[in-house]
Amino acid sequence: MGEVARAEPGRTRIGWIGTGVMGAPMCGHLMEAGFPATVTTRSRERARGLLERGAVWADTPAAVAARSDVIFSMVGYPDDVREVVLGPDGALEGCAPGAVLVDMTTSRPSLAGEIARAAELRGVHALDAPVSGGEGGARAGTLSIMIGGEAGAVAALDLCWRALGATVVRQGGPGTGQHAKMVNQTLIASALVGVCEALLYAQRAGLDPERVLESVGAGAAGSWQLANLGPRMLASDWKAGFYVEHFLKDLSIALDESARIGLALPGLALARRLVEALVEQGHGRSGTQALVLALASLSDLDWPPAPVPR
């Protein structure tokens, strides 16, 4: 395929499919950077904020692509990705030769490869570019972006990446961005379980969890999960920066990929089972910090901990 035109504000037209918790602010950053946008999502109401800021609505992903040079998708599950990219009204149907498809959903590496092959047949470039940083990173424009695909296409979108994230790394060919995201989710899963278990230990031992956090957070045990999710657990703040049900999807993909390459990851398997239990408790749409509730139930502990006299 030919060289990809460098994305330039005011000239390059972007399309955005999926304006949810993360997709809306991400598209907004590109618009603020000067890229005119056409958007679609399941409900036009979900895109209202972007439309009020000047985005143009399209009824289908194919219609978005027909008006765009670079088309981003940020949806929920691999089946959604397949529908909005490869389906009868999917983005690929509307792409002109030379367009770039960028899927930023956390999805299956094999699907990323399938999309790349289908796109190549039509003279379209495809990148898989999942992100880490949650809603906060999406709103702040500080996401870590893990990219798989052709180096030239990645480089051509430099100004787009800068609008969306603080760390942008091309991992290799198609699917490698998704594999890197599985590494990310594996790290998060074990760390999150550790934070939950540590706070429950503090509770059972009669300690003041806030004092404990003050001590351990400054040492070698410190982590993003401890600093950001630990206080939310203690406050019983289950508002989602990242949905539990989406985390379960990610862990399932990671375990499927691990099995495919002959890798045993028992810690990840345990984390998935605990997340499954949390979904069974009705917390699929809570933030991942709610995992402490699933672990507390294993020891018949109430949450949050009762105040400890100072």
N, C-alpha and C positions, 0 to 999 in steps of 0.2 A: 504494500500500500504506500501511497505517497506521504510526504512530510505533512505534519499537522501544523496548521496556522497557529501562530502564537495568540493566546487569548488576550484581548485588550479591552479595557473598560470603554464603554461608549460605542464599541464596534462589534464585539463578540456578543451574540445573543445566547443567554442561558435558558434552559428549561429546568423546572424542578417538579419532581413527582413525589408527593408525600410530605405534607406540612404539619407533622405532629409535634410532639414535645421538643424534638431536636431538629427536625427538618425545617420548621418555620424560622427559628433564629438563624440557622445556617444559610438559608436562602436570603434572609434579610441582610446578612453581612455581605453577600455578593452584590445585592442591589445597592447597598451603601458604598461599595467599592466602584460603582458605576456600570455594572452589567445589567442591561435590560432583561427582565425575566418574564417568562410565561410559565404558569403553574397549573397543576391539577392535583386533586386529592379525593378521598372518598366522599367528603362533604364540602361543598363550596363554603359553608360557614367556617370551617377550619382554616380556610385560606383568607378569610376576610381581612385580617390585619395586613397581609402582604398586598392584597388587592387595593386597599386604601392607600398604600404607599406607592402604588403605581404599577404593580404586577398585572399582567394580562391573564385572564382565565381561559383555559381550554378544557373541553369536555372529556378528552381521552389522552392517555400517554402518547398515542400516535400523533394526535393533533399538537401536543406540546412539542414533540420532536420536529414536526414539519416547520415550526416557527423558530427553531433553535439550532445553534452551532454546537453547543455542548449541553448534554442532558444529564442531570443528576437525579438519582433516585435514592430515597431514604424511607423505606417502608418497614413492615414488621417482621415477616417470616420469609423463608426461601420460596414458599408457594406464592407469596405476594410478589416477590422479585420476578419469578417466572412469568406471572400474569402481566405485570406492568412493563416488562422488557420484551418477552418473547411471545406473548399472547396475541390473539387476532387484532386487538386494538393497542398492542404494546408499542413501546417507543421505537423499537427497531423497524417496525413497519413504516414509520414516518420519517426515518432518518435519510438525509441525503448523503451520497458518498463524501467521505472526508469528515463527517460529524464524529463527535466523541461521546460515547456513553460511559458514565461514571456511576457505578452502583456503590453507595456508601453504607448500605445495610450490612449488618453482620449476617453472613449467609454461608452456604456450603462452598468450599473451594471447587468442588466438581462442577457446580452450577456456574461459577465464575468462568471456568474453562469452557463450558458449553456456550455461554454467551459470547465469549471472545471468538470462538470458532464461527458461530452464526454471524457475528458482526463482520468478520473478515470477508466472508463470502459476498457481502454487500458493500465492501469498501469502507466500512465503518470501524473506528478504533474503539476498543472496550477496555475499561480499567475497573478493577475491584479496589475499593478504597475505604474499608471500614475504619471506624474511629474509636478512640477511647477518650473519656473525659466527662461523659454524661451530659445532662442538661446544663449544668454549670459551665462546662467547657464549651458547649455549643453556644450559649448566650455570650460568653466572654470572648469567643473566637480563639480559644487556646487549646483546641483539640489536638491530640496526637493522631496523625493520619498514616495508615499503613497501606501501601499501594502495590498492587500487582498489575503488570502490563508493560507495554512497549515503552522504552525509556524516552523516546522522542515525544510521545504523547504526554507522558508525565511532565516533562520539562516544559512543554508548550502551555500547560495550565498553571504555571508557576504563580501568577498573580491571583488565580482562584484559590490555590492552596493557602497562600498568605492571608487571604481574607477569612479563611476558615479555621486555621490551626497554627499552633506554635511549633510543632514538631512534625515534619513531613519526610518520610523515608520510603523510597522505593525498595521493595523487598526482592523483586525479581519478576518473572513472567506471570501470566494469568493464574490466578488462584493463590499466589503467594501472600497477597495482602490479607486474604481470609485466613490463611494458615497462621500468619503473625498475630491476628486477632484472637485465634484460639490459644496461642501462648499467653496473651494478655489475660484472657478470661480464666485460664488455668491458674495463673498467679493470683488473681483476685479471689477466686473461689476459696483457696486454702487460707489466704490472709483473712478473709471475712469470717470463716469458721473460727479461726484463732481469736479474733476480736470478741466474738460472741462467747466462746468458752472462757476467755480470760475475765470478762465482766461477770459471768455467772459464778466463776470461782470467787471473785471478790465479794459478790453478794452472799454466797453460802458461808464464807469465812467471816462475815460480819464487818467487812471493811466499807469505807465510804468510797464508792466507785469513782466519784469525781476526784478525790484526792489521789486515788490510784492512777487515774489517767494522767494527772499532773506529773506524777513520778515517772511512770513508764514511757509516756509519750516523748519525753526528752532524751531517752536513752536508745540503746540498740534495738529495742522492741518497737520503736516508733514506725508508723506507716501511714499512708494516705487514708486507708480504711479506718485506722484507729483515730486519727485526728479529725476526720470529717464525718464518719458514721458513728463512732463511739458516742459523742454527745447527743446525736439524734436518738440513739437507742435509749440512753438514759432519760431523755425527754419524752419518750414514746411518740416521737415524730416519725410517722410512717409515710410522709409525703414522698412521692416518687421522683427521684432524679433519674432513676433507671428502674423499670418495672421488673418485679420478681419473675413474671411470666416470660419476659424476654431473656432474662438471665438463665432461666431453665432451658429455653430454646438454645442458647449459646453453649451451655454445658453439654447438652445432648449432642450437638454437632461436634464438639471437641472430643467427646467419648467415641462417637461413631468414627471419626477420623483416626483416633488412636487405635481402635480395633482394626481398622483397615490397614494400618501400617505396622501392626503387630506390637503395639506398645501398651503395657499395663500401667494404668494411672489410678491406683486405689484411692488416693486422697481426693482426686477429682470425682470418682464414683461416689464416695461418701458425701461430698458436697452436693452432688446432684440429688441424692436421695433426701437430704435434709431440705433442699429447696422444693422438691416434690411435696414433702410433708407440709411445708409452708403454704403452698398453693392449695393443698387439700384443706387447710385451715381457713381458706377464703382470702388469702393475701396476695393473689396473683397480680393485682394492680397496685400493690404497695411498693415502696422502695425496698431495695435489697437489704437495708438495715433491719428490716422486720425479721430477718433470719433468726435473730436472738429469741424470738417467740417460739420458734420450732425447737430450739435447743432447750429453752427453759421448760417446755412441756415434758421433755424427757426426764427431768429431775423433779417434776411436780413443783416448780418454783413459780411464784407469782412475778409478774413484771408490770411496772418498773419496781426496782428495789425500794423497800421502805427507807425513809431518811435515817441516816446514822448520826447521832448527836456528835457535835464537834467538841 
